[in-house]
Amino acid sequence: MSEAGGGRGCGSPVPQRAPWSLVAATAALCLVSATSVGTAVAAPMSREEKQKLGNQVLEMFDHAYGNYMEHAYPADELMPLTCRGRVRGQEPSRGDVDDALGKFSLTLIDSLDTLVVLNKTKEFEEAVRKVLRDVNLDNDVVVSVFETNIRVLGGLLGGHSLAIMLKEKGEYMQWYNDELLQMAKQLGYKLLPAFNTTSGLPYPRINLKFGIRKPEARTGTETDTCTACAGTLILEFAALSRFTGATIFEEYARKALDFLWEKRQRSSNLVGVTINIHTGDWVRKDSGVGAGIDSYYEYLLKAYVLLGDDSFLERFNTHYDAIMRYISQPPLLLDVHIHKPMLNARTWMDALLAFFPGLQVLKGDIRPAIETHEMLYQVIKKHNFLPEAFTTDFRVHWAQHPLRPEFAESTYFLYKATGDPYYLEVGKTLIENLNKYARVPCGFAAMKDVRTGSHEDRMDSFFLAEMFKYLYLLFADKEDIIFDIEDYIFTTEAHLLPLWLSTTNQSISKKNTTSEYTELDDSNFDWTCPNTQILFPNDPLYAQSIREPLKNVVDKSCPRGISRVEESFRSGAKPPLRARDFMATNPEHLEILKKMGVSLIHLKDGRVQLVQHAIQAASSIDAEDGLRFMQEMIELSSQQQKEQQLPPRAVQIVSHPFFGRVVLTAGPAQFGLDLSKHKETRGFVASSKPYNGCSELTNPEAVMGKIALIQRGQCMFAEKARNIQNAGAIGGIVIDDNEGSSSDTAPLFQMAGDGKDTDDIKIPMLFLFSKEGSIILDAIREYEEVEVLLSDKAKDRDPELENEEQPSSENDSQNQSAEQIISISQAVDLVDQESPEESSLNSHPESLSPADSDDAASISPSEQTSNPTEDHETTSLDGECTDLDNQLQEQSETEEDSSPNVSWGKKVQPIDSILADWNEDIEAFEMMEKDEL
């Protein structure tokens, strides 16, 4: 997201064809002058406190950037837990996430203009020299066109923009002769072959050395791309054309945008998430403002700001009207179907939509921006960070948080628009949470699970490119920055492009093609600055009055808004049947099901299965009701499984030199002390003898009053627990005997008892896979005395101990490792992995495939129930209240388990059937991975 600056005063009409030297202020920064009429509810923050927080941001950046340069450079990214660089091909593949890595020192390039914004001009000059000396753009590696454009091309152009600014000032960069621009041009030409399609939409990936289609390129066979991937090119490509005079880049980016606009759904004016790059057919027909689409909307508005082309604003306003009509359900932003925009496509939101309040500020629509931002802030206050996805009742859907900057971005723009010191306090909270929960000795580590505080060995380049930039600008006064930030626009990666590009090398036709596709409402195109008196009435409580109703929205139990379908029946018509009210013995309900195209089948095991045939519904409205009913029933049918699940537990190393920074994800036991109901257990660890713990311990004096380490295998978990308890241990950690096992690749499970009464076991027992367990064992070998905390979630660090911490050596730091958190599924492991009774439910999102999570659900006693019926959805009835945590992502992989479990049945769908739209959960996750996840 970005701001535009400079230009005429607010309230002055702007000529429709004015050059952009006059039009720069038509959006967000026109609102900056509204600070005098912004709310004064929060106590003003003193200049001294703002400076203190700004200096804190500088120190945090130095910590992240310095550790990258020391431990990772010239690698693309830093792995902050193991203090080493992430090099493509040398670390286990993370799938599409690794497509951002091209062996071109990604983090350094992405951080160039951040150094200047933070007044680190000497470091900037040194960094530019390193880029010119060390970076090679001709590597035989397949990269994402989208990520390479916004991070690398954008980073080089942002660096060039500020390099020439500094050179003009006469103190720094006097030697600079457009070298970064020449690198950007080289990279631009390397990306151009991706546009070799009939539609003009680029391939999603390209080989930097060999391009597309050649056998050695290993790419060029893809058929689909996301809307944001194809629609987030115009700023960087147009800037490259304007800087160099080579018009081909802007022409290709414009063609891609034109094609997306032409393929929008004409009745709703919405676009889908995924499109076929050859035919232009929508592959995924759900639409929102989050992953897969987000920056497409952003770049339409910003292309108008940077390039002065009216058609981009007209297109944005048309889309924005549709967004506010269908997707916006204040304070929520929920995906809908492009062909059925009154029908919600999902019951959760992803974290990438946090940029949208900032874009609304740029648009000048402040009220919904305040509402959505406040809702997101309440989620953050509950979980410390914004989960990757959360449900409409604000429960965690995907628990990761890779230190995304979008919320900080919107916070900055809302403060710029309102001057409300409330947003400074929000920024202060972000700083505190980053330092308290994400900071590690070698940088800042992404959160693997916001519920437990577990880390991931990951620090993405966008964290340095965006997060510190927005946080510093939030607390900086104009005199704190060495150049006028209002002369630049931010790209989606927060790279700075100068607004004077609008009048440079204008060889591209600006023919307004928008009206060729639709008749537009003239009211969409108000060419004057937003009236701040309308945005901010003289009532000083204005902004607070918008936020206040949302203060407790997250903490309310099971809040449920009124759906549009329900609202449409307020006139007196009977509302549609809801899944929670359905009774299989009610004849009236069965008749309603028939009308919705839903039939009821009695299974041999006594359960009831529902099957929907959309084409058999009485009307299209009834078919929509049936689809919603089936989705609700799927959620209900998963409740039995979810109620049996326990959240993951945490093993936190609290002794020197870790001080609570390393949090290991552990599986709980069905016996012993329940850590969720009792105080955590803290103690030093000691290995038991025998190590398997299957007989009376021969070293009771070693484990007395300590937490015993025992190896999995050869006897039951409960037997191990009794033996170490009898030896005086205060807790136990079972370490997997399968060497190399890790929660990264295996589902975490719950240790079961031995079929007997286990009430005699009073100590807490946790399970660690081999990789996690080896971290404790390595720590014992190096430090001898290792103290851990067994708890239901990670606890705050001890500040007194941390103040005593001495700087860790590189070897010390390398003993720390990222731990992956997955949702725990109820599973029974009676003996150990050798036992035939073992079963587990795989709930790790990254291990799923589309077939794993269809919207057809059935409950059967053992194997998955297959259904030959085509064009339908199925579900069975079980449960009364829906828990939306990680819904539709869990399934069983059962070998021999006598207990019933939920499995997801397949459905066969015709191309034109609306049922195809309901396969969105897993597809959405895969698309989010392509869009920076």
Summary of the structure (lengths in Angstrom):
residues: 933
radius of gyration: 28.4
end to end distance: 17.7
largest distance: 88.3
contacts: 3399
relative contact order: 0.11
helix: 42%
strand: 14%
